[in-house]
Amino acid sequence: MPFGSAGFPSGVSSESEIIRNKRKQMMERYLEVSQEAGAALFSRNIAGPVVMLNLLRFRAVADYSPTPELAPPAPISGAEAFQKYMDHTEPFLKESGGEILFLGKGGSYLIGPQAEQWDFVMLIRQNSLADFMAFSSNQAYLVGLGHRTAALEDSRLLPLVAAQAATE
């Protein structure tokens, strides 16, 4: 990384600017896959199964404003909206050859930033990236995706592969 005359990375003028940028990154929400991240995943040329580690933080009250047609008659919690998403999604996941390996409650890290907490954790297995892509682009599945968006305050999705596959 090139450094400027003050010893900071080029384009950064002060330590306070570095701190502001870090805070901005920490406050940023991640709810959808970016084109860059999707391209990077497929460029890994993963052969075989992939397990998706999902870290989820729910909204106190689900926000259905982007998809009012999915909104229940009365307000519900983010956790309840996510359950609606899971109920809708599970048949499509199974149809694609995927399976739920683990569902669990989250909390604070034992090692990691204490301010970052997750309400729910999932491990979802797909037989291949092609199967994952077929599942995630299935039009019938996409109809219920608004429940997930309404439910989540923030999320992380980390694709995992078996250690031997990762070194090939």
C-alpha positions as CSV (number, residue, x, y, z in Angstrom):
1,M,0.0,0.0,0.0
2,P,1.5,3.3,-1.0
3,F,2.0,5.8,1.8
4,G,1.8,9.6,1.6
5,S,4.2,12.1,3.2
6,A,2.5,12.0,6.6
7,G,2.9,8.2,6.9
8,F,-0.8,7.5,6.1
9,P,-2.0,5.5,3.2
10,S,-2.3,7.6,0.0
11,G,-5.6,9.6,0.0
12,V,-5.8,9.5,3.9
13,S,-4.7,12.7,5.6
14,S,-5.1,11.9,9.3
15,E,-5.6,9.3,11.9
16,S,-9.1,10.6,12.6
17,E,-9.9,9.9,8.9
18,I,-8.8,6.3,9.4
19,I,-11.0,6.0,12.5
20,R,-14.0,7.6,10.6
21,N,-13.6,5.1,7.8
22,K,-13.4,2.1,10.3
23,R,-16.6,3.3,12.0
24,K,-18.3,3.7,8.7
25,Q,-17.4,0.1,7.8
26,M,-18.6,-1.2,11.1
27,M,-21.9,0.6,10.7
28,E,-22.4,-0.5,7.1
29,R,-25.2,-3.1,6.7
30,Y,-24.8,-6.1,4.4
31,L,-28.1,-7.7,3.2
32,E,-27.4,-8.6,-0.4
33,V,-24.6,-10.1,-2.5
34,S,-22.6,-7.6,-4.5
35,Q,-21.7,-8.3,-8.1
36,E,-18.0,-8.2,-7.1
37,A,-18.4,-10.7,-4.3
38,G,-20.5,-13.0,-6.5
39,A,-17.8,-12.9,-9.2
40,A,-15.0,-13.5,-6.7
41,L,-16.9,-16.6,-5.4
42,F,-17.3,-18.1,-8.8
43,S,-13.7,-17.3,-9.8
44,R,-12.6,-19.7,-7.0
45,N,-13.7,-22.6,-9.2
46,I,-15.0,-24.6,-6.2
47,A,-15.7,-28.2,-7.2
48,G,-18.1,-30.1,-4.9
49,P,-20.1,-29.1,-1.9
50,V,-20.2,-25.6,-0.4
51,V,-21.5,-24.7,3.0
52,M,-22.8,-21.2,3.6
53,L,-22.3,-19.8,7.1
54,N,-25.0,-17.2,7.7
55,L,-24.7,-14.7,10.6
56,L,-28.0,-12.8,11.0
57,R,-29.1,-9.8,13.1
58,F,-32.9,-9.3,13.2
59,R,-34.8,-6.0,13.2
60,A,-36.9,-5.4,16.3
61,V,-39.9,-4.9,14.0
62,A,-39.8,-6.2,10.4
63,D,-39.7,-3.6,7.7
64,Y,-42.0,-4.6,4.8
65,S,-41.9,-1.2,3.1
66,P,-40.0,-2.5,0.0
67,T,-42.5,-5.4,-0.3
68,P,-45.9,-4.4,1.1
69,E,-47.6,-7.2,-0.7
70,L,-45.8,-9.7,1.7
71,A,-46.6,-7.7,4.9
72,P,-48.8,-9.4,7.5
73,P,-51.9,-7.5,8.7
74,A,-50.2,-6.5,12.0
75,P,-46.5,-5.7,12.7
76,I,-44.2,-8.6,13.5
77,S,-40.7,-9.0,14.8
78,G,-37.7,-9.5,12.5
79,A,-37.4,-13.1,13.9
80,E,-41.0,-13.8,13.0
81,A,-40.5,-12.4,9.5
82,F,-37.4,-14.6,9.1
83,Q,-39.4,-17.7,10.1
84,K,-41.8,-16.8,7.3
85,Y,-38.8,-16.7,5.0
86,M,-37.6,-20.1,6.2
87,D,-41.0,-21.6,5.8
88,H,-41.2,-20.3,2.2
89,T,-37.6,-21.2,1.4
90,E,-37.1,-24.7,2.8
91,P,-39.0,-26.6,0.0
92,F,-36.9,-24.8,-2.7
93,L,-33.7,-25.5,-0.8
94,K,-34.5,-29.2,-0.6
95,E,-35.6,-29.3,-4.2
96,S,-32.2,-27.9,-5.2
97,G,-30.4,-30.7,-3.3
98,G,-29.5,-28.3,-0.4
99,E,-30.0,-29.0,3.3
100,I,-29.9,-27.2,6.6
101,L,-27.0,-28.5,8.6
102,F,-27.3,-26.2,11.7
103,L,-29.6,-23.6,13.1
104,G,-28.7,-21.8,16.3
105,K,-28.9,-18.8,18.5
106,G,-26.0,-16.3,18.3
107,G,-24.7,-13.8,20.8
108,S,-21.4,-12.1,21.6
109,Y,-18.1,-13.3,20.2
110,L,-15.7,-15.1,22.5
111,I,-12.9,-13.8,20.3
112,G,-13.9,-10.8,18.2
113,P,-15.5,-7.4,18.4
114,Q,-17.9,-7.4,21.4
115,A,-20.1,-4.7,19.7
116,E,-20.8,-7.1,16.8
117,Q,-23.5,-9.6,17.9
118,W,-25.6,-12.0,15.9
119,D,-29.1,-13.3,16.8
120,F,-29.2,-16.4,14.6
121,V,-26.6,-18.6,12.8
122,M,-27.2,-21.1,10.0
123,L,-25.1,-23.5,8.1
124,I,-26.7,-24.4,4.7
125,R,-25.1,-27.0,2.5
126,Q,-25.4,-27.1,-1.3
127,N,-23.9,-29.8,-3.5
128,S,-22.2,-27.3,-5.8
129,L,-22.1,-23.6,-6.6
130,A,-24.2,-24.4,-9.7
131,D,-26.9,-25.8,-7.4
132,F,-26.6,-22.8,-5.1
133,M,-27.0,-20.5,-8.1
134,A,-30.0,-22.5,-9.4
135,F,-31.6,-22.3,-6.0
136,S,-30.9,-18.5,-5.5
137,S,-32.3,-17.6,-8.9
138,N,-35.4,-19.7,-8.8
139,Q,-38.3,-17.3,-9.5
140,A,-40.7,-19.1,-7.1
141,Y,-38.1,-18.8,-4.3
142,L,-37.5,-15.1,-5.0
143,V,-41.2,-14.4,-4.4
144,G,-40.6,-14.8,-0.7
145,L,-37.2,-13.1,-0.5
146,G,-38.9,-10.0,0.8
147,H,-39.5,-11.7,4.2
148,R,-35.7,-12.0,4.6
149,T,-35.1,-8.4,3.7
150,A,-37.9,-7.3,6.1
151,A,-36.4,-9.4,8.9
152,L,-32.7,-8.5,8.8
153,E,-30.9,-5.5,10.2
154,D,-27.6,-7.0,9.1
155,S,-26.1,-10.2,7.9
156,R,-22.9,-12.0,6.8
157,L,-22.7,-14.9,4.4
158,L,-19.4,-16.8,4.2
159,P,-19.0,-19.7,1.7
160,L,-17.0,-22.6,3.2
161,V,-15.4,-25.6,1.5
162,A,-13.8,-28.7,3.0
163,A,-10.1,-28.1,3.7
164,Q,-8.9,-30.6,1.1
165,A,-11.0,-28.9,-1.6
166,A,-9.7,-25.5,-0.5
167,T,-6.1,-26.5,-1.2
168,E,-6.7,-28.1,-4.6
